[in-house]
């Protein structure tokens, strides 16, 4: 979906990132349906951004009523873990190359790249599900409630949250 444009009185074009905004809207709806996380948390944002990227970068339009085939595609894409990360990078690179060939700026791509940058560069403190035995404060530097925690890239928290939301849809 190409961004909508609006002609200003001066003739300059204002590009509105409709495809990205719609992907975020659908991702919000999926996460809200599952009632998995408070919307004000960074974990929720990670889940929303991971789902929005998946929707935005996948083939075909994002539909209001999610057809079964589309839900199945989302389940497969969000279940990939590290494969999803490679898939996102490859799709964003392809979109960047296509945008570099075009004359117009792509505000959808700009927002998608910002979301990906946040997911990759932000680390959230999360329970270490791979920890075995008693908590080790020296390992994580944080053990006030007896639970071992580790700093985890936001995408590694958001992707499973998004996958669970799709599963519950």
URCORUR-V615948 format. One record per backbone hydrogen bond with DSSP energy under -0.5 kcal/mol. NH is the residue of the N-H (numbers start at 1). CO is the residue of the C=O. E is the energy in kcal/mol with one decimal. If there is no record, write none. Layout:
# URCORUR-V615948
((NH CO E) (NH CO E))
This chain:
# URCORUR-V615948
((4 16 -1.0) (6 14 -1.1) (8 6 -0.6) (8 12 -1.7) (11 8 -1.6) (14 6 -1.3) (15 13 -0.7) (16 4 -2.7) (17 15 -0.5) (18 16 -2.5) (21 17 -2.4) (22 18 -2.4) (23 19 -2.0) (24 20 -2.5) (25 21 -2.1) (26 22 -2.6) (27 23 -2.4) (28 24 -2.7) (29 25 -2.1) (30 26 -2.4) (31 27 -2.5) (32 28 -2.7) (33 29 -2.1) (34 30 -1.4) (35 31 -0.9) (36 31 -1.0) (41 38 -1.7) (45 41 -1.9) (46 42 -2.3) (47 43 -2.2) (48 44 -3.1) (49 45 -3.0) (50 46 -2.3) (51 47 -2.4) (52 48 -3.0) (53 49 -2.7) (54 50 -2.0) (55 51 -2.8) (56 52 -3.1) (57 53 -2.6) (58 54 -1.3) (63 61 -0.6) (66 64 -0.8) (67 65 -0.6) (71 67 -2.1) (72 68 -2.5) (73 69 -2.1) (74 70 -2.2) (75 71 -2.4) (76 72 -2.3) (77 73 -2.6) (78 74 -2.5) (79 75 -0.9) (80 77 -0.9) (83 80 -1.9) (84 81 -0.8) (85 81 -1.4) (86 82 -1.9) (87 83 -2.2) (88 84 -2.9) (89 85 -2.3) (90 86 -2.6) (91 87 -2.5) (92 88 -2.9) (93 89 -2.6) (94 90 -2.3) (95 91 -2.4) (96 92 -2.7) (97 93 -2.5) (98 94 -2.2) (99 95 -2.6) (100 96 -2.5) (101 97 -1.2) (102 98 -1.1) (107 105 -0.6) (110 106 -2.0) (111 107 -2.0) (112 108 -2.4) (113 109 -2.8) (114 110 -1.9) (115 111 -2.3) (116 112 -2.4) (117 113 -2.6) (118 114 -2.2) (119 115 -2.5) (120 116 -2.5) (121 117 -2.7) (122 118 -2.0) (124 152 -3.1) (126 124 -0.6) (126 150 -2.6) (128 148 -2.8) (129 127 -1.1) (131 128 -1.4) (137 135 -0.6) (139 136 -1.3) (140 136 -1.2) (141 137 -3.0) (149 142 -0.7) (150 126 -2.7) (152 124 -2.7) (152 150 -0.5) (154 122 -2.9) (155 119 -1.7) (156 153 -1.3) (157 153 -0.7) (157 154 -0.9) (158 154 -2.9) (159 155 -2.4) (161 157 -1.4) (162 158 -2.8) (163 159 -2.7) (164 160 -2.6) (165 161 -2.2) (166 162 -2.2) (167 163 -2.5) (168 164 -2.2) (169 165 -0.8) (169 166 -0.6))
